Amino acid sequence: MTHLILTCLLVLAAVVVKAQTKGSPEQVVITSLDGKTRVYTNENGNLQVNVSPRNVDKYKAASLVRYSDFGAKGDGKADDMDAIAATHAFANLHGLSVKADGKATYYIGGKERTALIRTDTDFNTASFIIDDTEVQNRNAAVFTVGSALKPFKLESISSIQRNQKKIDVSLPGPCLITVTNTTVKQYIRYGLNQNNGSPQTDLFVVDKNGNVDMNAPIIWTFDRITDMVALPIDEKPLQITGGRFTTIANKAESAYTYYNRNLAIRRSNVIIDGLQHRIEGEGDHGAPYGGFINIGDCAYVTIKNSILTGHRTYSTIGAAGKPVSMGTYDLSANRALNVSFLNCSQTNDINDTRYWGILGSNFCKNLLYDGCTLSRFDAHQGVANATIRNSTLGHMGINAIGSGLLLIENSTIRGRSLVNLRPDYGSTWQGELVIRNCVFVPADARQTSVALISGSYSGEHDFGYTCYMPEQITIDNLRIDDSQHPENYRGPAIFANINPQMTDQSYREKFPYVITKEVTLRNITTVSGKELRRSDNPFMFREVKLNTGQ
């Protein structure tokens, strides 16, 4: 009788793979009937899992399940994806941990199947081969880290203000709030990848009474709200450890058809520790990747002690009808806040220009690199507050636009400049830049002039917002290793020639650029012995106040 009741409950409690993300849910139907534990696809195309009553009791007593319990071979040849998805579905239903067999090699073919992770998972020292050479759906994640807490819409709020401290809601607990106004376009991109912009969006954390966490404040005023969603934040951290993943790269046409065969994090409060990801089989062409670790619509995510791999750079024809290199990533963060990368590195040389920079991000807040050796830090469509400390960045350096504080300390930065304010989004940083105890090694030794802060702004393009340079810049204890530059090298400058047309008072910007007010310099040294200059365009920066010395 007990087993009959359990069977009925499990049949009714079908597990639905639906994280805090858009897209069609994939169903995993779990039953507990007498007979063997079995995983198969039913007539509706859904994954069907039967677990014998005896095994249900055994797994629950152990508080743990393994992929081999659900039929995974782990021989590197048989496709184990159904068994992996079934294991996680059963674990989610009963609140059990998942552990891979340490010596196993799990092969994951191109079938459209996603494993939903809602419980602590130890990938152990197991290997996972993800074969992207023949994929049914390039947008289907291999793993999605999701929450059982369901998002819900907030429809009573019609507008919000920049830096607003409280919204008028009562919530079941702390939530990540995402807000959108589709009638306003921002980040209207300029250049070879030009576009018509993205709808105005913001995200922030509130407590159950609607008080905004001012460590990640509201950065835009919304005169109208077309969509506002609350995503409840899980109180307990979910931990994912280990795993040696290898992607066999796709052989698709080199076009903007991004592959997202990845570990997608769509739950707040997640820690990933000790994961490794490598790439094999890249040839002379291929489609780009959207990040093996892909973080979105969540908060409080930490990636630590992990090893990633930069993807080979391929080119295509961009929106302007000209050849363009395609961004392709192993790390990606979109609409996420309080995301930390700690003690992370990559398998390939961070200065090898054949490989694209490893991180891309959009609409994020409070991004952190600490103890990392990676080829690039990048914020495309804006970051509010970013910190890079105790790190070494490679040939693509630091590329960012955004607001708040950009802090770089105790780090070695390579690249054409120390900080590149992305020209395609208006070279804008509305806030403060602090560089402390750093070494800057210009990546291109052929340059006759090196700038600490680069960008480009003509004043003729509407990006959907006013563009700023950092209002205050503090550079304290910086060593510029410019020893490799040619004889006609003019020495380093604080600012690049951001607008070569602005050389006298007659120049007028249609969309004015708000220039830096003040720069404080302390203990700046160059290996070449050449002094730090203001700019190759002294007129543009003539009113910037320079403070030097103690």
N, C-alpha and C positions, 0 to 999 in steps of 0.2 A: 504493500500500500504506500509506504514511504517513497519507494522508487517511482510509483505511478504518479504520485503528486508532483515529485520532482520533475518527471518527464513533462507533465502538463505545463508546469511553470516555465521550463526551459524553452518549450515550443513557443509559448506566448512571448517569451523575452528574446525575440530575435535581435541580434546585435546589428545596429545600423552604423556603418562607417561614415560618420558625418561630423567632421571637426568644425571648428569655428572658421569656416571658409565657404566660398561659393562652389557650386558644382553639384553634379548629381551624386547622391549617396549610393554607395555600393553595399548590398546587403549580404550578411553572413547569417544563415539560419542555423541555430544550434539546437540539437535534440539530445535526449539521454535515453535511448532505447537499448534493450538487451542486445547483445552482439558485440562485434568488434568496434573499436574506435575507427571512424572512417571519414575521409575528406573527399568530396566530389562536387561536381557542378550539376545543379538540378536543371529541370526542364525550362526554368525561367532564366537560366544563365547565371544564377546566383550561387555562391559558395555554400554548400551544405555540409555541416559537421555533425556527426553523431559521436558522442562520447559515452561509453558504457557507464552505467551507474557505479560500478566498482572503481573505474578510473576517475570518475568525478570525485568520489570520496578520497581517493589516493592523492590526487593533485591538490585538493583543498587542504588536506592534512599537511602536505609539504609546503603549501603557500607558494608553489613554484611549478612552472611548466617549461618544457623544452621543445624545440622544433622537432626533434626526433620522436617525441610523444605523439605527434600528429602526422608522422610519416615522412618527414624530411630525410633524404638520403645523405646529404652532406658530402657527396663524392665528387662535386665539381662538374658533374655531367648531367644528371637528372635535374629537371626544373623543380625547384623546391618552393616556388612562390606561393602556391596554394597552401602548402603546409605551414609556411611562415605566417600568412594572413590568418589562417584558422587558429594557430596558436595564440596570436594576439587577441583575436576575437573572443576566444574562450577565457583568456586571462582577464580581459576587460570586464566580462560578465561577472566574474567571481572575485575581482580585485586581487589577482595573483601576479607575482613577478614573472618575468620571462628571462630565461638564460640560454644562450647558444652553447653548443658543444665546442669546447676550445680547439679541438683538432679538425673540426669539420670545415669543408669548403662548400658553401651554398651557392648553387648556380641560379640566377634569376634571368629568365629569358624575356622576350619582348611582349608577352601577353599583358593585356590591360588588367592589372590587379594591384590594389593598394592595401598594404597592411596598416591598420590603425593602431597606434600605440597610445594607451591610456594608463599604463602601469609601468613601474620601474623595469628597465630592460638592461640586461648585461649581455652585450654582444661578445664579451669574452675575447679570446684571441682568435676567434673564428674568422675565416675569410669569406667574403661575399663577392661574387662575380656578377656584375650587372651588365648584361649584353645588350647594347643599344644598336646593333647592326640591323636588326629587323624589329621595329617597334610598332605595335598597334596604335598606341596613343602617346605621343611624345609629351603631352601635358599631364599624364597620370603619374603622380608621385609613387615611388616604390614604398616608402614609409611616410605616414603622416602622423605627427604627434598632435593629438587632439584632446579636447576636453569634453567631459560629460555634461558640463554646464552649458546651457543653451543661450545663445545671444538673443536679444530682443530689441525691438525698436522703441525709441523715445519720440513720441509725437506731440508732446505738449510744449516743447521749446521751439520758438520761431526764430530766435536770433541769439548770438553770443558775442561778447566783446573780447578783444585782445587783452590778455592778462586778467581776465575775469577770475575771481577767486572761488566762486560757488555757482553751481547751476541748481535750478529749482526742481529737484527730483528726490524721491525716496527709493532706495535700492536695497536688494537683499544682502548686499555686501559690496566690497570694493570691485570696481569695474573699470575696464578700459573703454573709453568712449571714442568712437570714430564719428566724425561729422563731415558732411559734404554739401556743397552748393554747386549744382551742375550748371547754374546760370552764369557763373563767373569762371573764367579760364585764367590759369596761372602757369608759370614755367613754360611759356610759349617759346619753344626751342628755336635757336638760330644756327645756321650753318648747314653742313652737309647732311645732317640728320634732322633738319627742320621739321616742325610739326605745329599743330594748332593749339597745343597746350593741354593741360590736364584740369579737370574740375577742381575748384578750390576745396582743400581737405585739411583736416587737422585731427590729432588724436591726443588724448590726455587721460590721466588716471584720476578717479574720484573715489571718495569713501562712500559708505552707505547713505550719508546725509547730503551728498553732492558736493563736498568740499574738494576743490582741485588741488592735486599735489603740485605745488608751485616750483618744485625742482624740475618739472617738465611743463611749463605754463602753456596756456593757449596762445598761439603766436599770430593768429589772424582774427580779424573782425568779420563775422558772418551776418550780413544784413538779412539774409534769407537762408534757411536750412531746407534742403530737399531730402536729406536722409541723415538720420542720427541713430546709431546703434550702440547698445551697451553689451560688452562682452565680459561676463563675470570672470574674475581672477581666482583660480584655484589657490587655496591657502597652502597646501602641501606641495613642496617642490617635487617634480618628476625627474628622476635621474636616469640617464642613458650613458652607459660606460662601454669602453672598448670598441672592437670591431675593426677589421681590416678590409676596407671596401676597394674594389677595383672596377672602374667603368671601362668597358670596351667601347671606344668612341664610335659615334654614328658616322655613316658615310654619305650623309644626305648632301644635297646641293648647298653651297655656301650662300645662304639667304637668311633673313631675319625670321626663321622658324625655330624659335628657341626650344631646346629640349629641357624638360623639367622632371627627369627621372632621378629623383633625389630623396633626401630626407627633409620633408617639409614640416616646419615647426609652426603650428597654428594654435598653440596653447601657451598661456602665460605661466611663468614660474617653472622654467626648465633648465636643467644643467646637463650639458654634454661633456664628458670627460674621457680623454684618451682615444678618440676616434681617429682613424687614418683613412685617407682617400687618395687613391692613385688613378692614373689614366693610362690606358694602353691603346694602341692601334690608330693613333692620329696620323692621317696622311696629308696629301696636298690640298684636300678640301674637306668641308664638313660644316654642319650647322652649329651655331653657338649654344652655349649652356646657360641656364638661368640660376646656377648655383647648386652645388651638391647639398650643402647645408643652406636651406632657403627659409628665412625667418620672416613671418608676416602676420599682421593683425594680432600682435601679442606684446607682452611686456615682461621684463625681468628674465632675460635669457642669457645664460653664460656658456660660452664655448671655451674649454680650457684643455691644455696639454694635448692638443690635437695637431695632426699633420695633414695638410691639404696639398693640392697640386694645381699649378696654373695651367690653363688651356692654351693650346696653340692658337695664334691669331690668324683668322681668315678674313678676306675682304669681299665686299659685294658693291652693288650700286646703291647709293643712298637716296634719300628723298629729294635731294637737289640734282639728281641725275649724274652724279660723279662718283668715282670709286671711293670707298670708305672702309676703314678697318672696323670689324664688328666687335663690340664688347662681348666677352664671354667669361663666365665667373665660376669659381668654386665656392665662394661665399656670397650670399645675397641677403639683404635686409630691406623690407618694404613695409611701411606703416608699422613700425615697431619702436618701442622706447625702452631705455635702460638695457641695452644689449652690450655685453662685454666679451671681448676676445682676450684670453689670458694665456700666455706662454704657448702661442700657436706659431707654427712655422710651415714651410712648404718644401716639397721634395725637389723642385727644380730651382735653378739659380735665380735669385730675385732680381738679378741684373741682366738676365738673358732676354733680349728684346723680341725674341721669337714668340714669347708667351705673354698673353694679356694679363693686366693687373688683376689680382685675385679677388678683390671685393668690389661690389657695386651696391649702392643703397639709394633709397628714395623715401621721403616723408618720414624721417626718423628723428628721434630725440635721444640725447645722452648716449652716444656711441663711445666705446672705450677700447683702445689697444693698450695692453700692458704686458711687457715682456715678449713681444711678438717680433718675428723676423719674416716679413711678408713683402711682396712686390709693390703693393699699393694700398692706400686708403682713399676711398672715393665716396663723395656724397653728390649724387646727381641732382635730384629735385629737392634738395634742401635737407640739412640736418640742424636741429637746434641743440647746441652744445656738443662738443666732441673733444675727447682727450686722447693724446698719443703720448705714452710715457715708457721709458725703459725699452725702447724698441728700435729696430733697424728696418727702414723701408727702402725698397729697391728702385728700379729704373723708372717706374711710373709715379713714384713719390706720393705727395699729398695733393689731392684734387678735391675741392670742396666749394660749395656755396651754402649759405644758411644764415643762422643768427645765434645770438648768445655768445658764449665763450668758446673759442678754439684754443686749446692749451696743448703745447708741444714741449715736452721736457725730458731731459736725460736720454736723448735719442739721436741716432745718426740717420740723416735723411739724404737720399740720392734723388736725382730727378733734374729736370731742366731748371727748376726753381725750388726753393724751399717749400713754398705754398703756392699752388696754382689755383686762382679763383676762376672757376670754369667759365670760359667765354660764352659757351652755348646757352648758358642760363643767366647771363648778365654780370658775371664776375662780381657777385654780390655777397657780402657778409655784413649783416646788420648787427654789430656788436663789437667784441673785443678779441684781439689776437695776442697771445702771450707765448713767447718762445724762450725757453730757459734751459741752460746747460746742455746745449746741443752741438752737433757737428753737421755741417752741410757740405756734401761732396757733389758739385755740379756734374751731371751725368754726361753731358756732351762737351768734351774737351776742345772742340773746334770753335765754340762760342767765343766771340771777342768781347761780349758783355754778358754778365751773369746778374740776374735779379733774384732777390730773396722772395719777393711777392710778384707774381705774374698774373696776367689776365688780358682781356681785350674788351673794349667798350667804345662803340662809335656814337652812341646817343641817338641812333636812328631807328632802333628796333624796340617795340613794346613787348616786354617779357611778361606783362600782367601784374607787375609790381614795381615800386621804386627800387632802384639798384643802389647799393651802398658799398663803399670800401669800409674795412674795420675802422670804427671811430677812433679807437685807441690801439696802438701797437706797442708792446713792450718786448724788447729783445735783450736778454740778460745772459751774458757769458756764452757767446756763439763763436765757434771756430769754423772758418770757411776754408776748406781744403781745395784751393784753386791752383794747385801746383802744376797741373797738366795743361794749362791753357797756352795759346800761341803768343808770340812776341808782341803782336799788336793788341793784345788783351787790354781792355781799358779799366779792368777792375770791377768789383761787384757794386751793384746798386741796390738800394732798398726797394724801389719800385721799377718794374719794367715800363717800357714805353706803351702804356695801355691804350692811349688814343693818339697815334702819330699826327692826326689832323689838328689836334688842339695845341697850337703853337703860339697863339696870341689872343688878344681880347675879342677879335672879330668872330671867333668860332662860336657857334650856338648849337647846343644839343637840343633835339626835339624832346628827348626824354632825359633830363639832367641826371648826372651821376653825382652822388654825395661822397665827396672826397674825405679821406682820413684827416682828422683834426690834429692829432698829436702822436709823435713817435718818440719813445724813450729808449736810448741805446746805452748799454753798459758792457764794457769788456768785450768788444768785437775784435777778433784777430783774423788775419788772412795769411795763408802760407805764402802767397805771392808777395806779400809785403805792401800791396796796393790798398789804398784807403777805401772805405765804404762811401759811395756817393749817394746822392739823393735819387737821381734818375737820369736816364738818357733823355728824358723830356722834363727838364727842370721847370718849365712854365706850368705844366699841368699840376705839379705838386709844390708850387711856389709858396702857398699859404700853409703848408703843413708845418706845424711847430716841432722842431727837433730838440730833444733834451738829451744831453750827453753827460757822461761822468757819473759820480755817485749821487 
